[in-house]
């Protein structure tokens, strides 16, 4: 409890930043998913408060995710009514709880660090590329889209070109000055001043954006590039925004299929999200993945019951949270409370915020995720680390998060197999004496290499095959050695096997 009280100032300041970033993302993802904007807001509130309280992560922020947009949009069209879709969200939550109980969160431990770092760098590059149009006042694509081919019919690069051709003057002014403010805030001397410690860079950018937009007046189209939260004039009108699940559709097989699909994809995104956030955490705290799945499950049940979108741990919000200086989970909880309070009581104020100011915050966050030093670091680690890192980045940029990570994992697996393939066998030749030593674990994959080395042994040689340190030997490898021993006499090769008699697999080898 003491750590939360001690860090409350930093967490509240960070929560303001995350709250301001989350609002347009919640609205944009809801619109792109084909549901009411309020469903996105509800998911943001639940992701912050409910998941924030239960989660074991100190810095992860949950909410509606762009990675689920296509599934949600397709699911809404397949079910008989929107109320049936919200029931699918509830079912997804129950599946996630079961996944947590059966400890399926261990999947995250099998994702290579190079892929996780590549994912973070890719998100950073995507943030920069996707926010450039919003930075100049071009809003055809929805906030939060992470895919290369956009719903608007454009792609990432064509959207940038069209944005440059259809810019809004005041958006450019606000966006560029906002970036300058954020760069100045990175100066160590500036950070040491008390005033700048009280007001974070992103918060100053938002205040500046509101004031500058009012000052610029009619230069360009002032109202075309602002946050747009639906405003209810009465309590009944607000309640009219809400939709709830209809349990009459519980026997609909499409509802169950959608629920299961949402659970699987949301769980994968969440596991990837917490793995990435743990890498960003300055204190290097480790999030219990199974507890996170249970927290997300409870969050999705709550969101579905209230008519909200499905949730995941969201890297964009989480990285903004880290960069804003958050220390504990209070930041995520506060951001959810702020969304709730402001949507209920202060929507008019929120609708004064220029999207260009928020775009500047996300562009700067993207820069911090994809610094040149990160590329240099992985290049220096060697090709077996650099290639999965780079290919993950390229794959995510030109597809989407999940597809890109899957490609990265396969590339990482290829290099692991390749490394084991090369290091599993040690051989040396001195005169007509040949030593072949197999190391600790000898898998099926080294069979071709072993076969090649055995066949290259010259005639009239003395061969020593050292297996003392080989604790695990694939039976195909054993057969390969036995087959060679049987025909070695044809080349006048004298074979000796040095083996561990206590190892049952070694006992399958031919005696010499």
C-alpha positions in Angstrom: 0.0 0.0 0.0 2.9 2.4 0.8 4.3 2.1 -2.7 0.9 3.2 -4.2 0.7 6.2 -1.8 4.3 7.1 -2.4 3.9 7.1 -6.2 0.4 8.6 -6.4 1.6 11.9 -7.9 3.5 10.3 -10.8 0.7 7.8 -11.4 -2.0 10.5 -11.5 0.1 12.6 -13.9 0.6 9.6 -16.2 -3.0 8.6 -16.0 -4.0 12.0 -17.5 -1.8 11.3 -20.5 -3.1 7.8 -21.0 -6.7 9.0 -20.5 -6.2 11.7 -23.2 -4.7 9.2 -25.6 -7.3 6.5 -24.9 -10.4 8.6 -25.6 -9.9 9.0 -29.4 -8.7 5.4 -29.6 -11.8 4.0 -27.9 -14.0 6.1 -30.2 -12.1 5.3 -33.4 -12.0 1.5 -32.7 -15.7 1.5 -31.9 -16.7 3.2 -35.1 -14.4 0.9 -37.1 -15.9 -2.1 -35.4 -19.4 -1.1 -36.5 -20.8 -0.4 -33.0 -21.9 2.7 -31.0 -19.0 4.9 -29.8 -20.2 4.3 -26.2 -19.2 0.7 -26.5 -15.7 1.8 -27.0 -15.9 4.2 -24.0 -17.3 1.4 -21.8 -14.5 -0.9 -22.7 -12.0 1.8 -21.9 -13.5 2.4 -18.5 -13.7 -1.4 -17.6 -10.2 -2.0 -19.0 -8.8 0.7 -16.7 -10.8 0.1 -13.5 -11.8 -3.6 -13.4 -8.8 -5.1 -15.2 -6.5 -2.6 -13.5 -7.5 -3.7 -10.0 -7.3 -7.4 -10.7 -4.3 -7.5 -12.9 -0.8 -8.3 -11.6 0.8 -5.9 -14.0 1.9 -2.5 -12.7 2.1 -0.7 -16.0 -0.1 -2.5 -18.6 -3.2 -0.6 -19.7 -6.2 -2.5 -21.1 -9.0 -1.4 -23.4 -10.5 -2.0 -26.8 -7.8 -3.1 -29.2 -7.3 -2.4 -32.9 -6.2 -6.0 -33.4 -9.8 -7.2 -32.7 -11.5 -4.7 -35.0 -11.8 -7.1 -38.0 -13.2 -9.9 -35.7 -15.6 -7.6 -34.0 -16.9 -6.1 -37.3 -17.4 -9.5 -38.8 -19.0 -10.9 -35.6 -21.5 -8.0 -35.5 -22.7 -8.9 -39.0 -23.0 -12.6 -38.3 -25.2 -12.5 -35.2 -28.9 -11.7 -35.3 -28.6 -8.5 -33.1 -25.9 -6.4 -31.5 -27.1 -7.7 -28.1 -26.1 -11.2 -29.2 -22.5 -9.9 -29.9 -22.2 -8.5 -26.4 -23.2 -12.0 -25.1 -20.3 -13.4 -27.2 -18.0 -10.9 -25.4 -19.2 -12.3 -22.0 -18.6 -15.9 -23.3 -15.1 -14.9 -24.4 -14.4 -13.7 -20.8 -15.4 -17.1 -19.4 -13.1 -18.9 -21.8 -10.2 -16.6 -20.8 -10.8 -17.3 -17.1 -10.6 -21.1 -17.9 -7.4 -20.4 -19.8 -5.9 -18.7 -16.8 -7.0 -21.5 -14.4 -5.4 -24.1 -16.6 -2.2 -22.0 -16.8 -2.1 -21.4 -20.5 -0.4 -18.1 -20.0 2.9 -20.0 -20.3 2.7 -19.4 -24.1 4.3 -16.1 -23.6 7.5 -17.7 -22.3 8.1 -19.3 -25.7 8.3 -16.0 -27.6 11.9 -14.9 -28.2 13.1 -11.6 -26.8 14.2 -10.5 -30.3 10.6 -10.9 -31.5 9.2 -9.0 -28.5 11.6 -6.1 -29.1 10.9 -6.2 -32.8 7.2 -6.0 -32.0 7.8 -2.9 -29.8 9.9 -1.2 -32.5 7.2 -2.1 -35.1 4.5 -0.5 -32.9 6.7 2.6 -32.6 7.1 2.8 -36.4 3.4 2.2 -37.0 2.5 4.9 -34.5 4.7 7.4 -36.4 3.3 6.4 -39.8 -0.3 6.1 -38.8 -0.4 9.4 -36.8 1.2 11.6 -39.5 -2.1 12.0 -41.3 -3.8 13.0 -38.0 -0.9 15.3 -37.3 -1.7 17.3 -40.4 -5.5 17.2 -40.1 -6.4 14.2 -42.3 -8.8 11.9 -40.5 -10.2 9.5 -43.1 -8.7 6.5 -41.3 -9.9 5.8 -37.8 -7.8 6.5 -34.7 -6.0 3.3 -33.6 -5.8 1.4 -36.9 -2.7 -0.7 -36.9 -3.1 -2.6 -40.2 -1.4 -1.8 -43.4 -4.5 -2.1 -45.6 -7.0 0.3 -44.0 -10.8 0.1 -43.8 -10.9 3.5 -45.6 -9.5 1.7 -48.8 -6.1 3.4 -48.4 -2.9 1.8 -47.0 -0.4 3.3 -44.6 1.7 5.1 -47.2 -1.1 6.3 -49.4 -2.8 7.8 -46.3 0.4 9.8 -45.5 0.5 11.1 -49.1 -3.2 12.0 -49.1 -2.8 13.7 -45.7 0.0 15.9 -47.1 -2.3 16.8 -50.0 -5.3 17.5 -47.8 -3.7 19.1 -44.7 -5.4 21.5 -42.3 -3.2 24.5 -41.5 -4.0 24.8 -37.8 -3.5 21.1 -37.3 0.0 21.3 -38.7 0.8 24.3 -36.5 -0.5 22.6 -33.4 1.1 19.2 -34.3 4.6 20.6 -35.0 4.8 22.9 -32.0 3.5 20.0 -29.8 6.4 17.9 -31.1 8.8 20.6 -30.3 7.4 20.9 -26.7 7.8 17.1 -26.2 11.4 17.3 -27.5 12.3 20.2 -25.2 10.8 18.2 -22.3 13.4 15.5 -22.9 16.2 17.9 -22.0 17.7 16.9 -18.6 17.9 20.5 -17.4 14.3 21.1 -18.2 13.3 17.9 -16.4 15.1 19.1 -13.3 12.9 22.2 -13.0 10.0 21.8 -10.5 7.4 23.3 -12.8 8.1 20.8 -15.5 8.1 18.0 -13.0 4.5 19.0 -11.9 3.2 19.1 -15.5 4.3 16.4 -17.8 5.2 17.1 -21.5 2.1 15.3 -22.9 -0.2 17.2 -20.5 1.3 20.5 -21.5 0.8 19.6 -25.1 -2.9 19.0 -24.6 -3.4 22.3 -22.8 -1.4 24.1 -25.5 -3.4 22.4 -28.2 -6.7 23.6 -26.8 -5.5 27.2 -26.3 -3.8 27.3 -29.7 -6.9 26.0 -31.5 -9.0 28.6 -29.9 -6.5 31.3 -30.7 -6.2 30.3 -34.4 -9.9 30.8 -34.8 -11.0 30.4 -38.4 -7.6 29.6 -39.9 -8.4 26.4 -41.6 -11.3 24.3 -40.4 -11.0 24.6 -36.6 -13.7 22.1 -35.7 -12.9 19.4 -38.2 -10.0 18.0 -36.2 -11.2 17.7 -32.6 -12.1 14.8 -30.3 -15.8 14.0 -30.8 -17.4 12.3 -27.8 -21.2 11.8 -28.1 -23.0 14.2 -25.8 -26.2 13.3 -24.0 -28.4 16.3 -22.9 -30.4 14.1 -20.4 -29.9 11.0 -18.4 -32.4 9.1 -20.5 -30.6 10.1 -23.7 -27.3 8.8 -22.1 -28.9 5.5 -21.2 -30.1 5.3 -24.8 -26.5 5.0 -25.9 -26.2 1.7 -23.9 -26.9 -1.8 -25.2 -26.9 -5.0 -23.1 -26.5 -8.7 -23.9 -29.6 -10.7 -24.6 -29.4 -14.1 -23.0 -32.0 -15.5 -25.4 -29.2 -16.0 -27.9 -27.2 -18.3 -25.6 -28.1 -21.3 -27.9 -26.9 -19.6 -31.0 -23.8 -21.4 -32.3 -22.4 -18.3 -34.0 -22.4 -16.5 -30.6 -20.2 -19.3 -29.2 -17.9 -19.4 -32.2 -17.4 -15.6 -32.0 -16.9 -15.8 -28.2 -14.2 -18.5 -28.6 -12.4 -16.7 -31.4 -12.4 -13.4 -29.4 -11.0 -15.3 -26.4 -8.1 -16.9 -28.3 -7.1 -13.7 -30.2 -7.6 -11.4 -27.2 -5.5 -13.7 -25.0 -2.7 -13.9 -27.5 -2.6 -10.1 -27.8 -2.7 -9.7 -24.0 0.2 -12.1 -23.5 2.2 -10.3 -26.1 1.2 -7.0 -24.6 2.3 -7.8 -21.0 5.6 -9.4 -22.3 6.3 -6.2 -24.2 5.4 -3.9 -21.2 7.6 -5.9 -18.9 10.5 -5.2 -21.2 9.7 -1.5 -21.0 9.4 -1.4 -17.2 12.4 0.4 -15.7 12.1 -1.9 -12.7 11.9 -5.0 -14.8 8.9 -6.4 -12.9 7.3 -9.6 -14.2 3.6 -9.9 -14.8 2.0 -13.3 -13.8 0.5 -14.2 -17.2 -2.2 -16.6 -15.8 -3.5 -14.0 -13.4 -3.6 -11.6 -16.3 -5.8 -13.9 -18.4 -8.2 -14.2 -15.5 -8.2 -10.4 -15.1 -8.9 -10.0 -18.8 -11.6 -12.6 -18.6 -13.4 -10.8 -15.7 -12.9 -7.5 -17.6 -14.5 -8.9 -20.8 -17.4 -10.4 -18.8 -18.0 -7.0 -17.2 -17.6 -5.1 -20.5 -20.0 -7.5 -22.3 -22.6 -7.2 -19.6 -22.5 -3.4 -19.9 -22.5 -3.4 -23.8 -18.8 -2.8 -24.3 -16.2 -4.0 -26.8 -13.8 -6.9 -26.0 -10.6 -6.0 -24.2 -6.9 -6.8 -24.4 -3.7 -5.4 -22.9 -3.0 -2.5 -25.4 0.7 -1.8 -26.2 0.0 1.7 -27.5 -1.6 2.8 -24.2 0.8 0.8 -22.1 3.8 2.3 -23.7 2.3 5.8 -23.4 1.8 5.0 -19.7 5.5 4.0 -19.3 6.8 7.1 -21.2 4.5 9.3 -19.1 6.3 8.1 -15.9 3.8 5.7 -14.4 5.1 3.7 -11.4 2.1 1.4 -10.4 -1.2 0.1 -11.5 -2.9 3.2 -10.0 -2.2 5.0 -13.3 -4.4 2.5 -15.3 -7.1 2.6 -12.6 -7.1 6.5 -12.6 -7.3 6.6 -16.4 -10.4 4.5 -16.3 -12.0 6.7 -13.7 -11.1 9.8 -15.6 -12.8 8.4 -18.8 -15.9 7.7 -16.8 -16.1 11.0 -15.0 -15.3 13.2 -18.1 -17.7 11.3 -20.4 -20.5 11.7 -17.9 -19.9 15.3 -16.8 -17.3 17.0 -19.0 -17.7 15.8 -22.7 -17.8 19.4 -23.9 -14.3 20.1 -22.6 -12.9 16.9 -24.0 -14.3 17.9 -27.4 -12.1 20.9 -27.4 -8.9 18.8 -27.7 -7.3 18.9 -31.2 -6.4 15.4 -32.5 -3.2 16.9 -33.8 -2.0 17.4 -30.2 -2.8 13.8 -29.3 -1.2 12.6 -32.6 2.0 14.4 -31.6 2.1 12.5 -28.3 1.7 9.2 -30.1 4.4 10.1 -32.7 6.8 10.9 -29.9 5.9 7.7 -28.1 6.6 5.8 -31.3 10.0 7.5 -31.6 10.9 6.3 -28.1 9.9 2.7 -29.0 11.8 2.6 -32.2 15.1 4.4 -31.5 18.1 3.8 -33.8 20.1 2.6 -30.8 17.7 -0.4 -30.5 18.5 -1.5 -34.1 22.3 -1.0 -33.5 22.0 -3.1 -30.3 20.4 -6.1 -32.1 22.8 -5.8 -35.1 25.7 -6.1 -32.7 24.1 -9.3 -31.1 24.5 -11.2 -34.4 22.3 -12.3 -37.3 20.5 -14.9 -35.2 19.1 -12.1 -33.1 19.0 -9.3 -35.7 17.1 -11.2 -38.4 14.1 -12.2 -36.2 14.0 -8.7 -34.9 14.0 -7.0 -38.3 11.6 -9.5 -40.0 9.2 -9.2 -37.1 9.2 -5.4 -37.7 8.6 -5.7 -41.4 5.9 -8.3 -41.1 3.9 -6.3 -38.5 4.2 -3.1 -40.6 2.9 -4.8 -43.8 0.3 -7.0 -42.1 -0.9 -6.6 -38.5 0.4 -7.4 -35.0 -0.5 -11.0 -34.6 0.5 -12.1 -38.1 3.8 -10.3 -37.8 4.6 -11.9 -34.5 3.8 -15.4 -35.8 6.2 -14.8 -38.7 8.8 -13.5 -36.2 8.4 -16.6 -33.9 8.9 -18.9 -36.9 12.0 -17.0 -38.0 13.3 -17.1 -34.4 12.6 -20.8 -34.2 14.6 -21.3 -37.5 17.6 -19.6 -36.0 17.4 -21.6 -32.8 17.3 -24.8 -34.8 20.2 -23.5 -37.0 22.3 -22.6 -34.0 21.7 -26.0 -32.3 22.4 -27.7 -35.7 25.8 -26.1 -35.9 26.9 -26.4 -32.3 25.6 -30.0 -31.6 28.6 -31.6 -33.3 32.3 -31.0 -32.7 34.9 -32.7 -34.9 38.6 -32.5 -35.3 41.1 -34.4 -37.5 44.8 -35.0 -36.8 46.6 -37.2 -39.2 44.5 -40.4 -39.6 42.8 -39.9 -36.2 39.3 -38.4 -36.2 37.3 -37.2 -33.2 33.5 -36.6 -33.4 32.0 -35.4 -30.2 28.2 -35.0 -29.7 27.2 -32.4 -27.2 24.5 -32.4 -24.5 21.3 -32.8 -26.5 21.3 -34.3 -30.0 18.0 -33.8 -31.8 16.7 -35.2 -35.1 17.7 -32.0 -36.9 21.5 -32.8 -36.7 21.1 -36.2 -38.5 22.0 -34.8 -42.0 25.1 -33.0 -40.6 26.2 -36.1 -38.7 25.7 -38.3 -41.7 27.7 -35.9 -43.9 30.6 -35.8 -41.4 30.7 -39.6 -41.0 30.8 -40.1 -44.8 33.6 -37.6 -45.2 35.9 -39.6 -43.0 38.8 -40.8 -45.1 39.8 -44.5 -45.6 42.2 -46.1 -43.1 41.2 -43.8 -40.3 40.8 -44.3 -36.6 37.5 -42.8 -35.5 36.5 -42.0 -31.9 32.8 -41.0 -31.4 32.5 -39.3 -28.0 29.0 -39.5 -26.6 29.7 -39.1 -22.9 28.2 -35.6 -22.7 25.2 -36.4 -24.9 22.4 -36.9 -22.4 19.6 -37.0 -25.0 20.1 -38.6 -28.4 17.4 -39.0 -31.0 16.8 -42.6 -32.0 17.3 -41.7 -35.7 20.8 -40.4 -34.7 21.5 -43.7 -33.0 20.4 -45.6 -36.1 22.7 -43.3 -38.2 25.7 -44.2 -36.1 24.9 -47.9 -36.1 24.5 -47.9 -39.8 27.8 -46.2 -40.3 29.6 -48.7 -38.0 28.2 -51.6 -40.0 29.8 -50.4 -43.3 32.9 -48.6 -41.9 35.0 -51.8 -42.4 34.6 -51.3 -46.2 36.8 -48.2 -45.9 39.0 -49.8 -43.3 37.8 -47.3 -40.6 38.4 -48.4 -37.1 35.5 -47.1 -35.0 35.5 -46.6 -31.2 32.5 -45.3 -29.3 33.0 -43.6 -26.0 29.6 -43.8 -24.3 27.8 -43.5 -20.9 26.8 -47.0 -20.0 24.1 -45.7 -17.6 22.2 -44.0 -20.4 19.6 -46.4 -21.9 19.8 -44.8 -25.3 23.6 -45.3 -25.4 22.9 -49.0 -24.9 21.2 -49.1 -28.3 24.5 -48.3 -30.0 26.5 -51.1 -31.7 29.6 -52.3 -29.9 32.9 -52.1 -31.7 
